[in-house]
Amino acid sequence: MSRPYVPQGTNKRFLVPRTLAADFDQFLDQDIPNTVMDFELIHNWYEKFDENYRPFFIRGEIYPDSTKSRYENTDNNMNIRCSVRSGIRKGDMIIEPNGTVYLLDWEVHLQSNNAPSRALRCNMHLEVKRYMNAEVDDDGYVVNEDGFVVRSEKYDFGNDGVDEIIVHRIPANALRYDGRPEYVSVSGTPGTIPGALTIIYVQFNPETRNIHIGDKFDWANDSYEIVDIDYVGVNIHQTHGVIKLQCKRAAGGLHGYE
């Protein structure tokens, strides 16, 4: 004859150490080669170039993702754990002593003794430009910011526009979409070129928030056009986070080849 299970209340008392966070902080105090070290923490990349900028350093433990594979960009995925008092947040950028720049692209959910995130190694510098038509007066003459004519002949639309820098040089992470590329035959260059999708992750800050679809940038020997902007990685108040850009080669954008 079976004996039924009758649940009861516990009579155990489990001890939760009061030093969980302090113990991990103590662990971070000791340098461990290639693992535990100082990191320069930057909430807004462009603040680094302010005249009165003072670097702020935190301690952290960085280690590679154990799920290595042949998928694109996995070599650039690192895990990082910092003190619960470090103040890191998604979208922050950190710099190793050797100069390697990382973008924190996972939301920081505090654990019992540490603040974890993913550190995405930056592999390019992004500088976004936008084609802007020249300013003209009512008579069609090109003028400067003060309204003075800077050209004696009338403005020839389409020839006097300039590429204005919208986002100044900033480290970012780029990868190729692993799917099947499309090929186009009308590109302004001989033959066909693959329209493989290029994906870029970059810090959300007062400059990058101004990126528009249609803006362009150069990477290696090619020019690219931004075809989509994804704000899923930005927090609800739009104060910090990571934006994802989907890009394709611009028509006729080959340059630098000999």
Helices and strands as residue ranges (DSSP letters): H 20-28, E 36-42, G 45-49, E 57-64, G 74-76, E 77-82, E 93-95, E 101-104, E 115-121, E 124-132, E 141-143, E 149-154, E 162-176, E 183-184, E 193-194, E 198-203, G 208-210, E 216-219, E 222-230, E 242-254
